[in-house]
């Protein structure tokens, strides 16, 4: 059932290289997947219910008193986009990309 003969050095090194490269391949596929997500529309029912805006600089603080300047999606714990990306996936809006400059009522600051 199991092969009990010793593994050659060449075979071991090829397996080690493949195992080391696997996480890099996963990161690349996740980044390309994130780039393929459609942008979240402010007209989406969930986006509306959470007061999502794609550009927080255009947000009226009177209509959203929970908004604090600087609390943008890129600084939210739910945002999983790459650092410096214009948009990325969000834990609240599955299958959609939110703007890194956006904001919604689910904002939770990333831990320092």
DSSP file (Angstrom, degrees, kcal/mol; ACC not computed):
  #  RESIDUE AA STRUCTURE BP1 BP2  ACC     N-H-->O    O-->H-N    N-H-->O    O-->H-N    TCO  KAPPA ALPHA  PHI   PSI    X-CA   Y-CA   Z-CA
    1    1 A X              0   0    0      0, 0.0     2,-0.4     0, 0.0     0, 0.0   0.000 360.0 360.0 360.0 -49.3    0.0    0.0    0.0
    2    2 A X        -     0   0    0      2,-0.0     2,-0.7     0, 0.0     0, 0.0  -0.830 360.0-120.0-105.2 144.5    2.8    2.5    1.0
    3    3 A X        -     0   0    0     -2,-0.4     0, 0.0     1,-0.1     0, 0.0  -0.723  28.6-176.1 -81.4 117.8    6.0    2.8   -0.9
    4    4 A X        +     0   0    0     -2,-0.7    -1,-0.1     2,-0.1     2,-0.1   0.482  45.3 107.9 -97.3  -2.9    8.7    2.0    1.7
    5    5 A X  S    S-     0   0    0      1,-0.1    -2,-0.0     0, 0.0     0, 0.0  -0.465  81.8 -92.9 -74.5 150.5   11.8    2.6   -0.3
    6    6 A X        -     0   0    0     -2,-0.1     2,-0.4     1,-0.1    -1,-0.1  -0.247  37.7-114.0 -64.4 148.2   13.7    5.8    0.5
    7    7 A X        -     0   0    0     -3,-0.1    -1,-0.1     1,-0.1     2,-0.0  -0.663  33.0-118.9 -81.7 133.1   13.0    9.0   -1.4
    8    8 A X     >  -     0   0    0     -2,-0.4     4,-2.6     1,-0.1     5,-0.2  -0.310  18.7-117.1 -69.7 156.6   15.8   10.2   -3.5
    9    9 A X  H  > S+     0   0    0      1,-0.2     4,-2.6     2,-0.2     5,-0.2   0.899 116.2  52.7 -60.3 -41.1   17.4   13.6   -2.8
   10   10 A X  H  > S+     0   0    0      2,-0.2     4,-2.2     1,-0.2    -1,-0.2   0.924 110.8  46.3 -61.4 -45.8   16.3   14.8   -6.3
   11   11 A X  H  > S+     0   0    0      2,-0.2     4,-2.2     1,-0.2    -2,-0.2   0.905 112.2  51.3 -64.2 -41.9   12.6   13.8   -5.7
   12   12 A X  H  X S+     0   0    0     -4,-2.6     4,-2.4     1,-0.2    -2,-0.2   0.929 110.9  47.8 -61.2 -45.9   12.7   15.3   -2.2
   13   13 A X  H  X S+     0   0    0     -4,-2.6     4,-2.4     1,-0.2    -1,-0.2   0.884 110.6  51.1 -65.1 -38.5   13.9   18.7   -3.6
   14   14 A X  H  X S+     0   0    0     -4,-2.2     4,-2.0     1,-0.2    -1,-0.2   0.898 112.2  46.9 -66.9 -37.8   11.4   18.7   -6.4
   15   15 A X  H  X S+     0   0    0     -4,-2.2     4,-2.4     2,-0.2    -2,-0.2   0.887 111.5  51.7 -67.6 -38.5    8.6   18.1   -3.9
   16   16 A X  H  X S+     0   0    0     -4,-2.4     4,-2.2     2,-0.2    -2,-0.2   0.907 110.3  48.1 -64.6 -42.5   10.0   20.8   -1.5
   17   17 A X  H  X S+     0   0    0     -4,-2.4     4,-1.9     2,-0.2    -1,-0.2   0.914 112.3  49.3 -64.2 -42.5   10.1   23.4   -4.3
   18   18 A X  H  X S+     0   0    0     -4,-2.0     4,-1.2     1,-0.2    -2,-0.2   0.903 111.7  48.7 -63.4 -41.1    6.5   22.5   -5.4
   19   19 A X  H  X S+     0   0    0     -4,-2.4     4,-0.6     1,-0.2    -1,-0.2   0.878 111.8  49.3 -67.1 -37.5    5.3   22.8   -1.8
   20   20 A X  H  X S+     0   0    0     -4,-2.2     4,-0.5     1,-0.2     3,-0.2   0.837 111.5  49.3 -70.2 -32.3    7.0   26.2   -1.4
   21   21 A X  H  X S+     0   0    0     -4,-1.9     4,-1.9     1,-0.2    -1,-0.2   0.715  92.2  79.4 -80.2 -20.8    5.6   27.5   -4.6
   22   22 A X  H  X S+     0   0    0     -4,-1.2     4,-1.9     1,-0.2    -1,-0.2   0.905  90.3  50.0 -58.4 -47.6    2.0   26.5   -3.9
   23   23 A X  H  X S+     0   0    0     -4,-0.6     4,-2.2     1,-0.2    -1,-0.2   0.889 108.8  53.6 -60.9 -36.2    1.1   29.4   -1.5
   24   24 A X  H  X S+     0   0    0     -4,-0.5     4,-2.2     1,-0.2    -1,-0.2   0.904 107.9  50.8 -63.1 -39.7    2.4   31.9   -4.0
   25   25 A X  H  X S+     0   0    0     -4,-1.9     4,-2.2     1,-0.2    -1,-0.2   0.868 108.6  51.9 -64.8 -36.5    0.1   30.4   -6.6
   26   26 A X  H  X S+     0   0    0     -4,-1.9     4,-2.3     2,-0.2    -2,-0.2   0.902 108.8  50.5 -66.5 -40.2   -2.8   30.7   -4.3
   27   27 A X  H  X S+     0   0    0     -4,-2.2     4,-2.4     2,-0.2    -2,-0.2   0.920 110.7  49.0 -63.6 -42.9   -2.0   34.4   -3.7
   28   28 A X  H  X S+     0   0    0     -4,-2.2     4,-2.5     1,-0.2     5,-0.2   0.922 112.0  48.4 -63.1 -43.3   -1.9   35.1   -7.4
   29   29 A X  H  X S+     0   0    0     -4,-2.2     4,-2.1     1,-0.2    -1,-0.2   0.874 111.5  50.1 -67.7 -34.8   -5.2   33.3   -8.0
   30   30 A X  H  X S+     0   0    0     -4,-2.3     4,-2.5     2,-0.2    -1,-0.2   0.904 111.4  48.9 -67.7 -39.9   -6.9   35.2   -5.2
   31   31 A X  H  X S+     0   0    0     -4,-2.4     4,-1.9     2,-0.2    -2,-0.2   0.914 112.9  46.2 -66.3 -41.6   -5.6   38.5   -6.5
   32   32 A X  H  X S+     0   0    0     -4,-2.5     4,-1.1     2,-0.2    -1,-0.2   0.877 112.0  52.5 -68.6 -34.7   -6.8   37.7  -10.0
   33   33 A X  H >X S+     0   0    0     -4,-2.1     4,-0.5    -5,-0.2     3,-0.5   0.920 108.2  50.7 -63.1 -43.6  -10.1   36.6   -8.6
   34   34 A X  H >< S+     0   0    0     -4,-2.5     3,-0.9     1,-0.2    -2,-0.2   0.872 107.4  53.8 -62.6 -36.5  -10.5   39.8   -6.7
   35   35 A X  H 3< S+     0   0    0     -4,-1.9    -1,-0.2     1,-0.2    -2,-0.2   0.770 105.3  55.5 -68.5 -24.8   -9.8   41.8   -9.9
   36   36 A X  H << S+     0   0    0     -4,-1.1    -1,-0.2    -3,-0.5    -2,-0.2   0.554  82.2 109.6 -85.3  -8.4  -12.6   39.9  -11.6
   37   37 A X  S << S-     0   0    0     -3,-0.9    59,-0.2    -4,-0.5     2,-0.1  -0.424  73.7-116.5 -69.5 140.6  -15.3   40.8   -9.1
   38   38 A X  E     -a   96   0A   0     57,-0.6    59,-2.7    -2,-0.1     2,-0.1  -0.484  36.9 -99.5 -73.0 148.9  -17.9   43.2  -10.3
   39   39 A X  E     -a   97   0A   0     57,-0.2     2,-0.3    -2,-0.1    59,-0.2  -0.410  37.6-109.5 -68.3 141.7  -18.1   46.6   -8.5
   40   40 A X        -     0   0    0     57,-2.9     2,-0.4    -2,-0.1    59,-0.1  -0.570  31.0-138.1 -71.7 129.1  -20.7   47.0   -5.8
   41   41 A X    >   -     0   0    0     -2,-0.3     3,-2.0     1,-0.1     6,-0.2  -0.718  10.0-134.6 -87.8 137.7  -23.4   49.3   -6.9
   42   42 A X  T 3  S+     0   0    0     -2,-0.4    -1,-0.1     1,-0.3    10,-0.1   0.701 108.1  63.1 -61.6 -16.3  -24.7   51.8   -4.4
   43   43 A X  T 3  S+     0   0    0      4,-0.1    -1,-0.3     5,-0.1     2,-0.0   0.533  74.2 116.4 -85.4  -6.7  -28.2   50.8   -5.6
   44   44 A X  S <> S-     0   0    0     -3,-2.0     4,-2.9     1,-0.1     5,-0.2  -0.386  75.3-124.5 -58.6 137.0  -27.6   47.2   -4.4
   45   45 A X  H  > S+     0   0    0      1,-0.2     4,-2.2     2,-0.2    -1,-0.1   0.879 110.6  45.5 -56.2 -41.4  -30.2   46.4   -1.7
   46   46 A X  H  > S+     0   0    0      2,-0.2     4,-1.4     1,-0.2    -1,-0.2   0.908 112.8  51.3 -68.7 -40.0  -27.6   45.4    0.9
   47   47 A X  H  4>S+     0   0    0     -6,-0.2     5,-2.8     1,-0.2     4,-0.3   0.914 111.0  48.6 -61.5 -42.9  -25.5   48.5    0.0
   48   48 A X  H ><5S+     0   0    0     -4,-2.9     3,-1.3     1,-0.2    -1,-0.2   0.916 108.5  53.1 -62.5 -43.3  -28.5   50.7    0.4
   49   49 A X  H 3<5S+     0   0    0     -4,-2.2    -1,-0.2     1,-0.3    -2,-0.2   0.787 114.6  42.1 -66.6 -25.1  -29.4   49.2    3.8
   50   50 A X  T 3<5S-     0   0    0     -4,-1.4    55,-2.9    -3,-0.2    -1,-0.3   0.324 112.3-116.9-102.2   7.0  -25.9   49.8    5.1
   51   51 A X  T < 5 -     0   0    0     -3,-1.3    -3,-0.2    -4,-0.3    -4,-0.1   0.812  45.6-174.8  66.5  31.4  -25.5   53.3    3.6
   52   52 A X      < -     0   0    0     -5,-2.8     2,-0.4    -6,-0.2    52,-0.2  -0.352   8.6-178.4 -64.1 135.1  -22.6   52.3    1.3
   53   53 A X  B     -C  103   0B   0     50,-2.2    50,-1.9    46,-0.1     3,-0.2  -0.990  26.7-143.0-129.7 142.5  -21.0   55.1   -0.8
   54   54 A X  S    S+     0   0    0     -2,-0.4     2,-0.4     1,-0.2    47,-0.3   0.728  95.6  37.4 -76.6 -22.3  -18.2   54.5   -3.2
   55   55 A X    >   -     0   0    0      1,-0.1     3,-1.8    48,-0.1    -1,-0.2  -0.904  65.9-166.3-133.9 104.4  -16.4   57.7   -2.3
   56   56 A X  G >  S+     0   0    0     45,-2.9     3,-1.4    -2,-0.4    46,-0.1   0.700  84.2  71.5 -66.3 -18.7  -16.5   58.7    1.3
   57   57 A X  G 3  S+     0   0    0      1,-0.3    -1,-0.3    44,-0.2    45,-0.1   0.717  98.6  50.5 -68.9 -18.0  -15.4   62.2    0.6
   58   58 A X  G <  S+     0   0    0     -3,-1.8     2,-0.3     2,-0.1    -1,-0.3   0.333  86.1 118.5 -98.0   6.2  -18.8   62.8   -1.0
   59   59 A X    <   -     0   0    0     -3,-1.4     2,-0.8    -4,-0.1     3,-0.1  -0.545  64.5-132.8 -78.0 134.4  -20.6   61.5    2.1
   60   60 A X    >>  -     0   0    0     -2,-0.3     4,-1.3     1,-0.2     3,-1.1  -0.790  10.7-155.5 -86.5 111.6  -22.9   63.9    3.9
   61   61 A X  T 34 S+     0   0    0     -2,-0.8     6,-0.2     1,-0.3    -1,-0.2   0.728  90.9  62.8 -61.7 -22.6  -22.1   63.4    7.6
   62   62 A X  T 34 S+     0   0    0      1,-0.2     3,-0.4     2,-0.1    -1,-0.3   0.858 105.9  43.6 -71.7 -34.1  -25.6   64.6    8.6
   63   63 A X  T <4 S+     0   0    0     -3,-1.1     2,-0.3     1,-0.3    -2,-0.2   0.726 124.8  35.8 -82.3 -21.1  -27.2   61.7    6.8
   64   64 A X    ><  +     0   0    0     -4,-1.3     3,-1.9     1,-0.1    -1,-0.3  -0.691  64.9 172.2-130.3  79.1  -24.6   59.2    8.2
   65   65 A X  T 3  S+     0   0    0     -3,-0.4    -1,-0.1    -2,-0.3    -4,-0.1   0.706  75.8  66.4 -64.2 -18.3  -23.7   60.3   11.8
   66   66 A X  T 3  S+     0   0    0      2,-0.0    -1,-0.3     0, 0.0     2,-0.2   0.669  79.1 105.6 -74.5 -15.7  -21.7   57.1   12.4
   67   67 A X    <   -     0   0    0     -3,-1.9     2,-0.4    -6,-0.2    -3,-0.1  -0.451  51.0-170.0 -70.5 133.1  -19.2   58.2    9.7
   68   68 A X    >   -     0   0    0     -2,-0.2     3,-2.2     3,-0.1    -2,-0.0  -0.987  35.0-100.1-119.7 133.9  -15.9   59.4   11.0
   69   69 A X  T 3  S+     0   0    0     -2,-0.4     3,-0.1     1,-0.3   -12,-0.0  -0.230 109.7  25.2 -52.5 136.2  -13.4   61.1    8.6
   70   70 A X  T 3  S+     0   0    0      1,-0.1     2,-1.6   -14,-0.0    -1,-0.3   0.300  84.1 122.0  91.3  -8.9  -10.7   58.6    7.5
   71   71 A X    <   +     0   0    0     -3,-2.2     2,-0.2   -15,-0.1    -3,-0.1  -0.609  39.5 154.1 -89.1  81.3  -12.9   55.5    8.1
   72   72 A X    >   -     0   0    0     -2,-1.6     3,-1.8    31,-0.1    31,-0.2  -0.639  59.6-102.3-106.2 163.5  -12.7   54.2    4.5
   73   73 A X  G >  S+     0   0    0     29,-2.3     3,-2.1    26,-0.3     6,-0.3   0.846 118.2  62.9 -53.6 -38.9  -13.1   50.6    3.3
   74   74 A X  G 3  S+     0   0    0     26,-2.2    -1,-0.3     1,-0.3    27,-0.1   0.752 106.8  45.4 -61.1 -22.9   -9.3   50.2    2.8
   75   75 A X  G <  S+     0   0    0     -3,-1.8    35,-2.1    25,-0.3     2,-0.3   0.260  93.3 106.8-102.4  10.3   -8.9   50.7    6.6
   76   76 A X  B X  S-D  109   0C   0     -3,-2.1     3,-1.0    33,-0.2    33,-0.2  -0.685  71.1-135.0 -93.6 143.2  -11.8   48.3    7.5
   77   77 A X  T 3  S+     0   0    0     31,-3.6    32,-0.1    -2,-0.3    -1,-0.1   0.712 106.2  57.9 -66.1 -21.3  -11.2   44.9    9.0
   78   78 A X  T 3  S+     0   0    0     30,-0.3    13,-1.9    28,-0.1     2,-0.4   0.622  85.5  93.6 -84.9 -14.4  -13.8   43.4    6.5
   79   79 A X  B <   +E   90   0D   0     -3,-1.0    11,-0.2    -6,-0.3    10,-0.1  -0.675  47.1 177.8 -82.5 126.7  -11.9   44.7    3.4
   80   80 A X        +     0   0    0      9,-2.6     9,-0.2    -2,-0.4    10,-0.1   0.073  34.4 126.2-119.0  24.8   -9.5   42.1    2.0
   81   81 A X  S    S-     0   0    0      8,-0.4     7,-0.2     7,-0.1     3,-0.1  -0.361  70.1 -87.3 -75.5 162.6   -8.2   43.9   -1.0
   82   82 A X    >   -     0   0    0      5,-0.3     3,-2.2     1,-0.1    -1,-0.1  -0.351  54.9 -87.4 -67.6 149.5   -4.5   44.3   -1.6
   83   83 A X  T 3  S+     0   0    0      1,-0.3    -1,-0.1    -3,-0.1     3,-0.1  -0.376 116.2  14.1 -58.2 130.1   -2.7   47.3    0.0
   84   84 A X  T 3  S+     0   0    0      1,-0.3    -1,-0.3    -3,-0.1     2,-0.1   0.394  92.9 140.2  84.0  -3.0   -3.0   50.2   -2.3
   85   85 A X    <   -     0   0    0     -3,-2.2    -1,-0.3     1,-0.1     3,-0.1  -0.426  56.7-134.2 -73.2 148.8   -5.6   48.6   -4.5
   86   86 A X  S    S-     0   0    0      1,-0.1    14,-2.9    -2,-0.1    15,-0.5   0.759  86.0  -0.2 -72.9 -25.4   -8.4   50.8   -5.8
   87   87 A X  E     +B   99   0A   0     12,-0.3    -5,-0.3    13,-0.1     2,-0.3  -0.958  67.3 164.8-154.6 169.6  -11.0   48.2   -4.8
   88   88 A X  E     -B   98   0A   0     10,-1.9    10,-3.0    -2,-0.3    -7,-0.1  -0.982  41.6 -60.0-175.5 174.0  -11.3   44.7   -3.3
   89   89 A X  E     -B   97   0A   0     -2,-0.3    -9,-2.6     8,-0.2    -8,-0.4  -0.284  42.2-155.6 -69.1 154.5  -13.5   42.1   -1.8
   90   90 A X  B     -E   79   0D   0      6,-0.7     6,-0.3     3,-0.5   -11,-0.2  -0.984  21.5-132.2-131.7 142.2  -15.5   42.8    1.4
   91   91 A X  S    S+     0   0    0    -13,-1.9     3,-0.3    -2,-0.4   -12,-0.1   0.710 107.8  48.4 -65.6 -20.8  -16.8   40.3    4.0
   92   92 A X  S    S+     0   0    0      1,-0.2     2,-1.0   -14,-0.1    -1,-0.2   0.878 110.1  48.5 -85.6 -42.6  -20.2   42.0    3.9
   93   93 A X  S >  S-     0   0    0      3,-0.1     3,-1.7   -47,-0.0    -3,-0.5  -0.664  83.2-158.2-104.6  77.5  -20.8   42.2    0.2
   94   94 A X  T 3  S+     0   0    0     -2,-1.0     3,-0.1    -3,-0.3    -3,-0.1  -0.265  73.7  12.5 -60.0 134.6  -19.9   38.7   -1.0
   95   95 A X  T 3  S+     0   0    0      1,-0.2   -57,-0.6    -5,-0.1     2,-0.3   0.536 110.6  95.1  79.1   6.6  -19.0   38.4   -4.7
   96   96 A X  E <   -a   38   0A   0     -3,-1.7    -6,-0.7    -6,-0.3     2,-0.5  -0.931  68.0-131.0-128.5 152.6  -18.6   42.2   -5.1
   97   97 A X  E     -aB  39  89A   0    -59,-2.7   -57,-2.9    -2,-0.3     2,-0.3  -0.883  21.2-154.1-101.8 132.9  -15.7   44.6   -5.0
   98   98 A X  E     - B   0  88A   0    -10,-3.0   -10,-1.9    -2,-0.5     2,-0.2  -0.750  26.6-100.5-102.9 154.2  -16.0   47.7   -2.9
   99   99 A X  E >   - B   0  87A   0     -2,-0.3     3,-1.6   -12,-0.2   -26,-0.3  -0.510  20.7-135.4 -71.5 137.3  -14.1   50.9   -3.5
  100  100 A X  T 3  S+     0   0    0    -14,-2.9   -26,-2.2     1,-0.3   -25,-0.3   0.773 110.1  50.5 -63.5 -24.9  -11.1   51.4   -1.2
  101  101 A X  T 3  S+     0   0    0    -15,-0.5   -45,-2.9   -47,-0.3    -1,-0.3   0.410  96.3 102.8 -90.1   1.1  -12.3   55.0   -0.7
  102  102 A X    <   -     0   0    0     -3,-1.6   -29,-2.3   -47,-0.2     2,-0.3  -0.047  52.1-160.8 -78.3-178.5  -15.8   53.8    0.1
  103  103 A X  B     +C   53   0B   0    -50,-1.9   -50,-2.2   -31,-0.2     2,-0.3  -0.975  10.7 174.6-159.1 149.8  -17.6   53.5    3.4
  104  104 A X    >   -     0   0    0     -2,-0.3     3,-1.7   -52,-0.2   -53,-0.2  -0.950  47.8 -97.9-149.7 171.2  -20.6   51.8    5.0
  105  105 A X  T 3  S+     0   0    0    -55,-2.9   -54,-0.1    -2,-0.3   -55,-0.0   0.623 115.1  68.8 -68.0 -13.3  -22.2   51.4    8.4
  106  106 A X  T 3  S+     0   0    0    -56,-0.2    -1,-0.3     2,-0.0   -28,-0.1   0.390  70.6 141.5 -84.9   4.4  -20.5   48.1    8.9
  107  107 A X    <   +     0   0    0     -3,-1.7     2,-0.4   -36,-0.1   -34,-0.1  -0.204  24.5 177.1 -52.8 130.1  -17.1   49.8    9.1
  108  108 A X        -     0   0    0    -35,-0.1   -31,-3.6     3,-0.0   -30,-0.3  -0.961  31.5-118.8-136.2 116.8  -14.8   48.2   11.7
  109  109 A X  B     -D   76   0C   0     -2,-0.4   -33,-0.2   -33,-0.2     2,-0.1  -0.211  29.8-109.6 -58.7 140.3  -11.3   49.6   12.0
  110  110 A X        -     0   0    0    -35,-2.1    -1,-0.1     1,-0.1     2,-0.1  -0.443  42.5-100.4 -65.5 141.8   -8.5   47.2   11.4
  111  111 A X              0   0    0      1,-0.1    -1,-0.1    -2,-0.1    -3,-0.0  -0.377 360.0 360.0 -64.0 143.8   -6.6   46.3   14.5
  112  112 A X              0   0    0     -3,-0.1    -1,-0.1    -2,-0.1    -2,-0.1   0.481 360.0 360.0 -74.3 360.0   -3.3   48.3   14.9
